[in-house]
Amino acid sequence: QVQLMESGGGSVQAGGSLRLFCDTSMYSYATYQTGWFRQAPGKEREGVAARFTAGGSTYYADSVKGRFTISQDTVKVTLYLQMDNLRPEDTAVYFCAATRPRVRDLGTLGNASQYEYWGQGTQVTVSS
């Protein structure tokens, strides 16, 4: 059972930056696709960014391309989401997620149903 725990959320003014962290208990001998999702009140959970733990392609939602960067610490498998030039519409609870172990990435960012493991979420609030 993989456990995930996010941190780093908070409140910031539009144009500011935040860095989210996700500590994981992923097995170092396995590979996973990991992702960041967000959910605003009254809206469905949407994918923001994703990557494969073994490296390779990264995937971003159009709304965050050029502003958000997904990365990881390969030693500890800690996940990061650097968020720059934040906008009020980025306000949401942000979740990190991981698929079951797989040999290659999904080929896309994927949807929430394709991810097996989830953190509890961290709130990001951007004021105008």
ZARODO-398163 format. One record per residue (C-alpha): z, y, x. Coordinates in Angstrom, 3 decimals. Layout:
BEGIN
{z = Z; y = Y; x = X} $
...
//
This chain:
BEGIN
{z = 0.000; y = 0.000; x = 0.000} $
{z = -1.130; y = 3.292; x = 1.536} $
{z = 1.120; y = 6.286; x = 0.961} $
{z = -0.041; y = 9.898; x = 1.144} $
{z = 1.999; y = 13.103; x = 1.132} $
{z = 0.571; y = 16.614; x = 1.047} $
{z = 2.129; y = 19.824; x = 2.321} $
{z = 1.023; y = 23.333; x = 3.228} $
{z = 0.296; y = 24.766; x = -0.175} $
{z = 1.464; y = 28.207; x = -1.194} $
{z = 0.438; y = 31.618; x = -2.454} $
{z = -2.085; y = 33.872; x = -0.759} $
{z = -4.206; y = 36.882; x = -1.601} $
{z = -7.943; y = 36.603; x = -2.030} $
{z = -9.685; y = 36.464; x = 1.321} $
{z = -6.735; y = 34.775; x = 2.984} $
{z = -6.402; y = 31.304; x = 4.492} $
{z = -4.240; y = 28.217; x = 4.056} $
{z = -4.138; y = 24.875; x = 5.849} $
{z = -3.179; y = 21.773; x = 3.912} $
{z = -1.763; y = 18.670; x = 5.551} $
{z = -1.664; y = 15.076; x = 4.351} $
{z = 0.569; y = 12.576; x = 6.134} $
{z = -0.611; y = 9.018; x = 5.598} $
{z = 0.506; y = 5.467; x = 6.200} $
{z = -3.050; y = 4.219; x = 6.687} $
{z = -3.510; y = 1.149; x = 8.801} $
{z = -4.995; y = 2.134; x = 12.163} $
{z = -7.119; y = -1.030; x = 12.263} $
{z = -8.860; y = -0.242; x = 8.959} $
{z = -11.277; y = 2.478; x = 7.910} $
{z = -11.228; y = 4.485; x = 4.712} $
{z = -12.996; y = 7.364; x = 3.072} $
{z = -10.501; y = 10.177; x = 2.610} $
{z = -10.876; y = 13.171; x = 0.384} $
{z = -9.306; y = 16.312; x = -1.001} $
{z = -9.434; y = 16.924; x = -4.730} $
{z = -8.088; y = 19.734; x = -6.871} $
{z = -7.135; y = 20.188; x = -10.483} $
{z = -6.691; y = 23.506; x = -12.252} $
{z = -4.845; y = 23.768; x = -15.594} $
{z = -7.024; y = 22.494; x = -18.427} $
{z = -9.738; y = 21.253; x = -16.081} $
{z = -10.738; y = 17.869; x = -14.739} $
{z = -9.895; y = 16.811; x = -11.217} $
{z = -12.776; y = 17.703; x = -8.929} $
{z = -13.695; y = 16.653; x = -5.421} $
{z = -13.535; y = 19.322; x = -2.739} $
{z = -14.206; y = 17.598; x = 0.600} $
{z = -14.356; y = 14.105; x = 2.056} $
{z = -14.933; y = 12.247; x = 5.294} $
{z = -14.723; y = 8.762; x = 6.764} $
{z = -11.765; y = 7.960; x = 9.034} $
{z = -14.141; y = 6.475; x = 11.623} $
{z = -16.072; y = 9.730; x = 11.800} $
{z = -19.604; y = 10.562; x = 10.727} $
{z = -20.673; y = 12.701; x = 7.813} $
{z = -18.482; y = 15.124; x = 5.925} $
{z = -19.073; y = 16.044; x = 2.300} $
{z = -18.214; y = 19.264; x = 0.502} $
{z = -18.446; y = 20.601; x = -3.022} $
{z = -20.961; y = 23.432; x = -3.257} $
{z = -18.208; y = 25.823; x = -4.321} $
{z = -16.366; y = 25.463; x = -0.984} $
{z = -19.163; y = 24.972; x = 1.541} $
{z = -18.802; y = 27.352; x = 4.467} $
{z = -15.198; y = 28.162; x = 3.517} $
{z = -13.295; y = 24.835; x = 3.676} $
{z = -13.184; y = 22.338; x = 6.545} $
{z = -11.884; y = 18.773; x = 6.367} $
{z = -10.592; y = 17.117; x = 9.525} $
{z = -8.093; y = 14.537; x = 10.708} $
{z = -5.846; y = 13.548; x = 13.573} $
{z = -7.226; y = 10.145; x = 14.517} $
{z = -4.063; y = 9.035; x = 16.289} $
{z = -1.698; y = 9.487; x = 13.349} $
{z = -4.365; y = 9.651; x = 10.627} $
{z = -3.075; y = 12.947; x = 9.336} $
{z = -5.592; y = 14.713; x = 7.157} $
{z = -6.207; y = 18.453; x = 7.108} $
{z = -8.001; y = 20.900; x = 4.846} $
{z = -8.565; y = 24.333; x = 6.353} $
{z = -9.270; y = 26.811; x = 3.573} $
{z = -10.642; y = 30.227; x = 4.513} $
{z = -11.854; y = 33.177; x = 2.462} $
{z = -9.903; y = 31.896; x = -0.530} $
{z = -10.819; y = 33.058; x = -4.012} $
{z = -8.774; y = 33.195; x = -7.232} $
{z = -10.913; y = 30.363; x = -8.621} $
{z = -9.584; y = 28.119; x = -5.826} $
{z = -6.179; y = 28.157; x = -7.536} $
{z = -5.222; y = 24.565; x = -8.368} $
{z = -3.043; y = 21.622; x = -7.417} $
{z = -4.651; y = 19.986; x = -4.378} $
{z = -4.451; y = 16.234; x = -3.790} $
{z = -5.382; y = 14.102; x = -0.829} $
{z = -6.792; y = 10.677; x = -1.574} $
{z = -8.128; y = 7.567; x = 0.118} $
{z = -10.320; y = 4.682; x = -0.904} $
{z = -9.415; y = 1.072; x = -0.294} $
{z = -10.381; y = -0.014; x = 3.232} $
{z = -14.172; y = -0.106; x = 3.567} $
{z = -16.677; y = -0.599; x = 6.384} $
{z = -18.750; y = 2.526; x = 5.667} $
{z = -18.351; y = 5.750; x = 3.757} $
{z = -19.392; y = 6.256; x = 0.128} $
{z = -22.439; y = 8.306; x = 1.114} $
{z = -21.209; y = 11.126; x = -1.080} $
{z = -18.002; y = 13.020; x = -1.797} $
{z = -17.410; y = 10.551; x = -4.637} $
{z = -15.423; y = 10.959; x = -7.822} $
{z = -11.734; y = 10.433; x = -8.438} $
{z = -12.206; y = 6.914; x = -9.798} $
{z = -13.556; y = 5.756; x = -6.446} $
{z = -10.303; y = 6.606; x = -4.650} $
{z = -7.397; y = 4.194; x = -4.806} $
{z = -4.505; y = 6.041; x = -3.166} $
{z = -3.224; y = 9.513; x = -4.041} $
{z = -0.619; y = 11.985; x = -2.900} $
{z = 1.606; y = 13.877; x = -5.302} $
{z = -0.259; y = 17.172; x = -4.915} $
{z = 0.507; y = 20.622; x = -3.550} $
{z = 0.022; y = 23.924; x = -5.398} $
{z = -2.359; y = 26.562; x = -4.068} $
{z = -2.340; y = 29.954; x = -5.780} $
{z = -4.788; y = 32.714; x = -4.872} $
{z = -4.209; y = 36.161; x = -6.322} $
{z = -6.842; y = 38.858; x = -6.643} $
//
